[in-house]
Amino acid sequence: MTTRIVLVRHAQSVPPRFGVLDDDDRPLTAAGLEAAEGLVSRLVAYAPVAVLSSPQLRAVQTVRPAAEALGLAVTTWPELREWESGLLPSADWEMSYARSWARPGLVHGVGESLDAVTVRAGKALARMAVEYPDATVVVGSHGTFLSRALIAVGLEADWESCRAMPMPMPAVYEVLR
């Protein structure tokens, strides 16, 4: 049995505030909400049996329109959340992220390493395969999480590919488990 997992990176969100821990309730921008609506027909075409999401608002808002069109609820799983980097949003965030990608075992303060995100993503994908065998699920999540999920299934991803995810967002990837 094979589970098809359609990974969706959230649409454009309100930027985080520099120097302040990221906010789980950070929403999509007006353009992001419009992009989420524009994604409906593409996601509905997969005929998913479930729509899962990170509990972070921007991810939920991205997949909610498709879930509503399908008559499904959005089920949030905490393990689908974005990388808890331990880094405060700042103007030099790309340099900090590049350093972390170069050393994926690196932990910043009370954050988690990228290696830990890869393990978390792999376990989440395995759980989906058990709970939704021989079916399709749509998953709303985040750029770093999606990149590490690709690594967890044996595909290549690095800092450059993470940065190069299609713009404007959202981005959609499909994996089989």
C-alpha positions in Angstrom: 0.0 0.0 0.0 1.2 3.5 -0.8 0.2 6.8 0.7 0.5 9.8 -1.5 1.4 12.9 0.6 0.9 16.3 -1.0 3.1 18.7 0.9 2.1 22.4 0.6 4.3 25.2 1.8 2.1 28.0 3.2 1.3 31.0 1.0 2.8 34.4 1.6 2.5 35.4 5.3 2.9 38.6 7.2 6.6 38.8 7.9 7.8 38.0 11.4 8.9 41.0 13.6 12.7 41.3 14.0 13.9 40.6 17.5 10.7 38.9 18.6 10.0 35.2 18.8 7.9 34.1 15.8 4.2 34.1 16.4 2.2 30.9 15.7 -0.8 33.2 14.9 1.0 35.0 12.2 -1.5 35.1 9.3 -1.3 35.1 5.5 -1.2 38.4 3.7 -4.1 39.4 1.4 -2.0 38.1 -1.5 -1.4 34.9 0.5 -5.1 34.4 1.1 -5.8 34.9 -2.6 -3.0 32.4 -3.5 -4.6 29.8 -1.1 -7.9 30.2 -2.9 -6.1 29.8 -6.2 -4.7 26.5 -5.1 -8.1 24.9 -4.4 -8.6 23.3 -7.8 -5.1 21.9 -7.9 -5.4 20.3 -4.4 -9.0 19.1 -4.9 -7.8 17.3 -8.1 -5.7 15.0 -5.8 -8.9 13.8 -4.2 -7.4 13.6 -0.7 -9.2 11.8 2.1 -7.7 14.1 4.7 -6.3 17.6 5.0 -3.6 17.9 7.7 -1.7 21.0 8.8 0.8 22.5 11.1 -1.1 24.3 13.9 0.5 27.5 12.8 -2.1 29.8 11.4 -0.4 30.6 8.0 -0.3 26.9 7.2 -3.9 26.3 8.2 -5.1 29.3 6.2 -3.3 27.9 3.1 -5.0 24.5 3.0 -8.4 25.5 4.5 -10.0 26.6 1.3 -9.3 23.3 -0.4 -10.5 21.4 2.7 -13.8 23.4 2.7 -14.2 22.7 -1.1 -13.8 19.0 -0.3 -16.1 19.0 2.7 -13.2 18.0 5.0 -11.9 19.5 8.3 -8.3 20.7 8.6 -6.7 18.4 11.2 -3.7 20.0 12.9 -0.7 17.9 13.9 1.9 19.6 16.1 4.7 17.6 14.5 4.0 19.5 11.2 5.1 22.8 12.6 8.0 24.8 11.3 11.5 24.4 12.5 11.8 25.8 16.0 15.2 27.3 15.3 15.9 29.1 18.5 16.8 32.1 16.4 15.1 35.4 16.7 13.9 36.9 13.4 16.6 39.3 12.2 18.0 41.1 9.1 20.8 38.5 9.0 18.5 35.4 9.3 19.7 33.9 6.0 23.3 33.8 7.2 22.2 32.0 10.4 20.0 29.6 8.4 22.9 28.8 6.0 25.2 28.1 9.0 22.6 25.7 10.4 22.2 23.9 7.0 25.9 23.5 6.8 25.9 22.0 10.3 22.4 20.3 10.7 23.2 19.0 14.2 23.7 22.6 15.4 21.2 23.8 18.1 20.6 27.5 18.8 19.7 28.0 22.5 16.5 26.1 23.3 15.7 25.5 19.6 15.9 22.2 17.7 18.5 21.1 15.2 17.7 20.6 11.5 18.6 16.9 12.1 15.8 16.8 14.7 13.4 18.4 12.2 14.3 15.6 9.7 13.5 12.9 12.3 10.3 14.7 13.3 9.3 15.0 9.6 10.1 11.3 8.9 8.0 10.2 11.8 5.1 12.4 10.7 5.2 11.0 7.2 5.4 7.4 8.6 2.3 8.2 10.8 0.4 9.4 7.7 1.2 6.1 5.9 -0.2 4.1 8.8 -3.3 6.3 9.4 -4.1 6.8 5.6 -2.9 3.7 3.8 -3.4 3.6 0.1 -4.9 7.1 0.1 -3.9 10.7 -0.5 -3.5 13.4 2.1 -2.8 17.1 1.7 -0.4 18.6 4.3 0.0 22.3 5.0 3.3 23.1 6.5 6.4 25.3 6.1 9.5 25.6 3.9 12.2 24.3 6.3 9.9 21.4 7.4 9.1 20.5 3.8 12.8 20.5 2.9 13.7 18.3 5.8 10.7 16.0 5.0 12.1 15.5 1.5 15.5 14.5 3.1 13.6 12.1 5.4 12.3 10.2 2.3 15.7 10.1 0.7 15.4 13.0 -1.7 18.0 15.8 -1.9 17.4 19.2 -0.3 19.8 21.8 0.9 19.8 25.5 1.9 19.8 26.6 -1.7 16.9 24.4 -2.7 15.0 25.5 0.4 15.6 29.2 -0.5 14.6 28.5 -4.1 11.2 27.1 -3.4 8.8 28.5 -6.0 7.8 32.1 -5.5 5.2 33.4 -5.1 4.3 30.8 -2.5 2.6 28.3 -2.0 4.8 25.5 -3.2 3.5 21.9 -3.7 5.6 18.7 -3.5 4.4 15.1 -3.7 6.0 12.1 -1.9 5.0 8.5 -1.6 5.2 6.5 1.6 
